[in-house]
Structures are given as structure tokens and as C-alpha cells.
Amino acid sequence: MQELLYKFDTVTQELCRLLQPLDEAELNRAPFKDSWTAGQVGDHLYRSYEVSAILNGNVEPTQRPADQKLREVENLFLDFTVKMESPREILPSKSPIDKDSLLSSLQRRIAEQRDVILHKDLSMTCLDYAIPGYGPFTRWEWIGFNIVHTQRHLHQLGNVIGALKNQSSQ
């Protein structure tokens, strides 16, 4: 559990660290065609972090290792050569993103998940939603999923911010 908490804290702190120094214009500027803005990346992660309702919802004892599905998720999500389409439910807003609202909303949802890590039985299987193709996740796997999902988008965010910095220095 300590390793999971450490990984969760590391990726979520990095997310906030990358978004914090951007001004509103940078947050909402797409650096290249068909790219999400940095704000949209943050908004997408905010929407995906709504998993707290699932983590605190209906659960049952798990009849397998609590982290069994994580390796497959990690292999897929951390392969940056694979192009993925976001589920419609967590597509980011097309409207400009307010930085202060985004950061405070992200921090609230991060705190909700952190509370689950610290106070809930992570081995329990969550019953209220299953990712197609994977079946029900344990709380451990949901948190692990959010870690690798965030890592994937940190990579994307680094590219977006790098491109913005290159454009501004030219």
C-alpha cells in the first residue's frame, strides 16, 4: 500500500506541478493541429478521477490477487506508440479551461482517491463500473489504473508544454 500511495502522490503532484506555472493563454493554446491543450489534458484527468464514486461504491471480496490486472493495463497505457481514443464520458471540454478552477477541482478529486488509499480495503472488487475488456477492478487496480493513465498524460502534457515553450521562444 505504501508503494501505491507513493506512486499515486508522485504522479498527481507532477500533474499539478506541470499545470501550475502555465498562464490562462498557455493553458488553453493547442500547440499543434488536433492536439489537446494543457488545460484539456488536465480536464480529461479531472473527469477520469471521478472514479472516487466507484471506489466508495458497492464492493465484494476479491477471489484473485488484488493487483492481477495491473500489468496488462501498464503495458498498454505506457506504450506511447499506441494511439488511444478517450471514452466520450471523459472527453475534455472544448471551452476555455479556468486554471484556478481546474487545479482546485483536481486537488479535491486527488484527495478523495488518496483518502481511499489510506482508509479503505484496496483488495475489494468494485461493482459499480467495469472498463470494457477488463471486467471489474479492485480498488487497488482502479488506483493503479489512474496512476498509469496519469503517467500517460504526463508524457502528453510534457510534449504540449515543450511545444508551447518552443513556439514562444521563436
N, C-alpha and C positions, 0 to 999 in steps of 0.2 A: 504494500500500500504506500509506503514512503517513496518508493521509486516512481510509482504512478503519480503521486502528488507532485514530486519534484519535476517530472516531465510536463505535467499539466501547468504548473506555475511557470516553468521556463518558457513554454510556447505562448502562453497567454500574456506574460509580461513583455515578451518580444513583440507581439502584435501591437500592444499599446505603445511600446517604445517607438515602433516604426511610424505609427499614425500620429503620435503627439506633436512632432515638430512641423508637420505639414500645415500650411495655412489653408483657408477655405478654397482658394483658387486651385492650389496644388491637389487638394483632396478630391476635387471634382473635375480634374482635367484628365482626359484619356490620352495617354502618351502615343498611342498608335491606333490605326484603324481596327475596329472590332475588339478593342481592349476594354476591360472594365477599368474604372477609375480606382484609385486607392480607397476612396470612400465606399465605392460599391463592393470592393473586396471585404472591407470591414462590415458593411451592412449584410452581406451574404453570410459571414461568420456569425454575426449577431442573430440572424434568423435561424441559422443551424443550431445555435446554442439554446434554442427554445426546448431542447431535449430535457431540460430540467423537469418539465411536466411528466415526461416518460420515466425519468429516474425516480421520481417521487410517487409514481402511479402504482398500478397493480403489478405485483411480483409473485413469483413462486420459487421454491428451491430449485437449484440447477442440478442436472444429472450428468454433468460433464465438467471438465476443467473450466474455471470461470473466465479464462483468457484464451480459450481454444480458437476462436475465430479471428483473433487479432493479427496473427502472422499474415494471413491471406489479405486482410484489409491493408496492412502496412505495405505489402508487396505491390498492391495495386496503386494505392494513393501516393506512394513515394517514388513511383516510376513516372518521372516528369516528361517522358516521351509519350505517355498515354494522354490523349485529349479527352476530357470528360465534359458532359453536359450536366448542368445543375438541375435538380428537380425543380419544377415550377414553383413549388411552395416556398422555396428559399432563394429564388432569384432576387437579386438586389433591386432596389428602387431605381427608376430611371430619372427621378427628380434629384436635384442637388441634395447632398448629404450635409447636415449640420454637424460640424466637428464635435462640439461640446455634447450634443445630444447622443451622438454615436458613441463617444468614449464613455459617457456615464452609463448608457444602456449596456454596452459591452461589459463594463466592470460589474454591473449588477448581475448579469447572467453568468459571468465567470464566478462571482461569489456564490451564487446558487449551486453551481456544479461543485465548487470547492467544498461547500457545506456537505454535499452528498458524499464526497470522498472521505471526509473526516468523520461523518456520523452515521452512515448507512452501511448495511452489509452489501459489499460490492459483488459478492458471489451470487446474489439473487438474479433470476431472469426477469426482465421487464416484459410485460404482456401487452401493453397498450399500443405498441407500434413495432413493426419489423421492417427492416430495409429489404426491399425485394432482392431475392437471390441469396440472402444471408440468413433469413429467419430471425427469430428473437435473439437479442443480445442480452448479456448480463449487464449489470451496472458497470462492471469493470470494462467490458468491451465497448459500451457506449462512451465512457470517458476516454478509453484508448482510441476509439474512432475519432472523437473530437480532437485529440492530440494530433493524430496523423493528418486529419482534414485541415487543421490549423497549420501544420508544418507545410503541407502542400501550398496553402495560400500565402504563407510567409515567403515561400520561394517566388510566387507570382507577384506579391507585393514588393519584394526586392527588385524584381525586373521593372515594375511600373515606376517605382521611385527612382531607380537608376536612370531610366529613360527620361523622366521629368527633369532630373538634375542635368543630364547631357543636353537637353533642349534649352534649358535656361543658361547654360554656360557657352552656348554657341552664339 
